[in-house]
Amino acid sequence: MKNSSLNTHLGSITVDNEVIAQYAGSVAVECFGIVGMAGINVRDGFVRLLKKENLRRGINVTLKNHKLILDFHIIVAYDVSILTVCNNLIDSVKYKVEEFTGLEIDKINVYVEGVKVID
């Protein structure tokens, strides 16, 4: 499904999933320990760090039973606790995306695709 919809007493609100992905990506890169979103080349199996304008490509948004499911492909900083970074990401994204969209998040899946040393 390409769009997420919310029905109100005044009518329906439709939000493109790419808008949700872009917002979720901007929230994610603000979290401590996340270097950025990962773009995966399925054919070659290579992972690359996405630039800020392409954050949505590292996130998959689906709507199932009127609830959002978000899949994040991230690159974390070297020498940080991956568990702590992922828990922080999940908490921040869940709160901010639910507030932003008015839709409930059912699940957030985090795939750590790489580790990068930050200067």
Disulfide bonds with the S-S distance in Angstrom:
none
